[in-house]
Amino acid sequence: MFSPSRDEARQFMIDAWAKYRARAQLTPLERMAAGLVALHPEYHPILEQPDRHRDRDFRPEGGDVNPFLHLSLHLAVAEQLSIDQPPGIRAEYERLRIAKGDEHAALHAVLECLGEVIWNAQRHGTAPDAALYLECLSRQ
């Protein structure tokens, strides 16, 4: 199982974006990550100044959104959708995409549910609950 550290995950996003901007050859995962970064121009300055932001703590209580966490959740959802894991997530995403009329808005709804499931698992010291994930998606 691939389990990068915080620093490795951040560096991966920074490197994928830098390679994309330099028109360098990308691995399939880097291509996916760069495509997600492209959807978020508000994060470009952060990824393009890694020495300033790589080690930064993003504090939600201060109104910060952690772009590295957000992009990592996007990457996780993209992978889940590509393999329909948990089973049924792809159908829920398609339903949300049609209902919202916007692919990115649908992805953000999925991200919210994934975040909720991860938070719940961490809070209770359990594995993420696929049934809870799908139930959350059904409420979106």
C-alpha positions in Angstrom: 0.0 0.0 0.0 1.3 3.5 -0.9 1.3 5.6 2.2 3.3 8.8 1.7 4.3 11.1 4.5 2.8 14.6 4.5 6.1 16.0 3.0 6.2 13.3 0.3 2.5 13.9 -0.7 3.1 17.7 -0.8 6.3 17.2 -2.9 4.5 14.9 -5.3 1.9 17.6 -6.0 4.5 20.3 -6.4 6.6 18.1 -8.7 3.7 17.0 -10.8 2.6 20.6 -11.3 6.1 21.8 -12.1 6.6 19.0 -14.7 3.2 19.8 -16.3 4.1 23.5 -16.6 7.5 22.5 -18.1 5.7 20.2 -20.5 7.8 17.3 -19.2 6.7 13.7 -19.5 4.3 12.8 -16.7 3.5 9.4 -15.2 -0.3 8.6 -15.3 -0.6 9.5 -11.6 1.3 12.8 -12.2 -1.0 13.6 -15.1 -4.0 13.0 -13.0 -2.6 15.2 -10.2 -1.7 18.0 -12.6 -5.2 17.9 -14.1 -6.6 18.3 -10.6 -4.3 21.2 -9.9 -5.3 22.8 -13.2 -8.9 22.8 -11.9 -7.8 24.9 -8.9 -6.0 28.1 -10.1 -6.3 29.5 -6.6 -3.6 26.9 -5.6 -1.2 27.6 -8.4 0.8 30.3 -6.5 1.2 27.9 -3.6 2.5 25.1 -5.7 4.7 27.4 -7.7 6.4 28.7 -4.5 7.3 25.5 -2.8 10.0 26.9 -0.6 7.5 29.2 0.9 4.5 26.8 1.3 5.8 23.2 1.4 6.1 23.2 5.2 3.3 25.6 6.0 0.6 24.6 8.4 -2.8 25.5 7.0 -5.1 26.2 10.0 -8.9 25.8 9.3 -9.6 27.8 12.5 -7.8 30.7 10.8 -9.8 30.3 7.7 -7.1 28.4 5.8 -7.9 25.7 3.3 -5.1 23.2 3.0 -4.6 22.9 -0.8 -2.4 19.8 -0.4 -5.1 18.0 1.5 -7.8 19.2 -0.9 -5.8 18.0 -3.9 -4.9 14.7 -2.2 -8.6 14.1 -1.5 -9.4 14.9 -5.2 -6.7 12.3 -6.2 -8.2 9.7 -3.9 -11.7 10.3 -5.3 -10.4 10.1 -8.9 -8.8 6.7 -8.1 -12.0 5.5 -6.3 -14.1 6.5 -9.3 -11.7 4.8 -11.8 -12.1 1.5 -10.1 -15.6 2.0 -8.6 -14.4 1.4 -5.1 -16.3 1.3 -2.9 -18.8 -0.3 -5.2 -21.5 2.1 -6.1 -19.4 5.3 -5.8 -19.3 5.8 -9.6 -23.1 5.6 -9.8 -23.5 8.1 -6.9 -21.0 10.4 -8.6 -22.8 10.3 -11.9 -26.1 11.0 -10.1 -24.5 14.0 -8.4 -22.9 15.2 -11.7 -26.3 15.2 -13.4 -28.1 16.7 -10.4 -25.6 19.5 -10.0 -25.0 20.0 -13.7 -21.3 20.4 -13.0 -18.5 17.8 -12.8 -16.4 19.8 -10.4 -19.3 20.6 -8.0 -20.1 16.9 -8.0 -16.5 16.0 -7.2 -16.5 18.5 -4.3 -19.7 16.8 -2.9 -17.9 13.5 -3.0 -14.8 15.1 -1.3 -17.1 16.4 1.5 -18.3 12.9 2.2 -14.8 11.4 2.0 -13.6 13.9 4.5 -16.5 13.1 6.8 -15.8 9.4 6.6 -12.1 9.9 7.2 -12.8 12.3 10.2 -15.2 9.7 11.6 -12.7 6.9 11.3 -10.0 8.9 12.9 -12.3 10.0 15.7 -13.3 6.4 16.5 -10.0 4.7 15.6 -11.7 2.5 13.0 -11.3 1.9 9.3 -13.3 4.1 6.9 -16.8 2.9 6.6 -17.9 2.3 3.0 -21.6 2.1 3.9 -21.4 5.5 5.7 -19.6 7.0 2.7 -22.2 5.8 0.2 -25.0 6.9 2.6 -23.5 10.4 2.8 -23.3 10.6 -1.0 -27.0 9.6 -1.2 -27.8 12.7 0.9 -26.0 15.1 -1.3 
